Amino acid sequence: MIGRLVVLGGLALAGVAHAEPKPPAAAPSAAPGVTRAVPAPPAEAPDPAVEYAADANLESTENRQGMTIAASLGGGVLVGLGIEGPTGRGGSFDVRLGRVATPRTVITFELTGTVVLHGMTNAATYTNTDLNALAGAQYYVSESLWLRFAGGLGVYQASHVQGSGPTPSIDFRMIGPAVLGGIGVDVARFKWAVLGVELGTSVMIHSGALVASDLRLGVAFD
């Protein structure tokens, strides 16, 4: 009896040892013909630094693009410090050719001048002229307010000014380095044309200093 129990117990243990484990249940798969949607990655906000760098290759994406042309007319005053005869009031002009460098900066080349009339009563009228050929930059502080700086060469031509010696009047010319600073406001824009007001002061250095201050109305095409 004991022997039979031992044999049955051995057979039971052998059956458990040889039982194969069940494979894990497979995960349910999508139905045939159905494509599972993959969520798209969140969109990244544009980097302002990247946009500005893309604009920094001498070509702006703002209203001002490529080449610009500007001209202005108005009134001016000449004052001489250590130079004979230039003081007076008259007209002024400025013509600028520019190239947009960045959204806020325009590289400029310009010719600016102030013409002063003078003469004695019941006598001929003469002119003193201050002309400057300059290169510089115009920087937009805001969308409409800008500052301008330039340097170059100035020429002052005096005609029949009162001399300090026995000669009652003299003519002379002076050439020297000149600098200019200015400020302006763009008042209105009509497509590619901009109307504005500008104020500028130039200084030419020779034996003294020739100062020209001007207030002008202008138009620019950009």
Summary of the structure (lengths in Angstrom):
residues: 222
radius of gyration: 41.6
end to end distance: 115.4
largest distance: 160.8
contacts: 600
relative contact order: 0.17
helix: 10%
strand: 56%
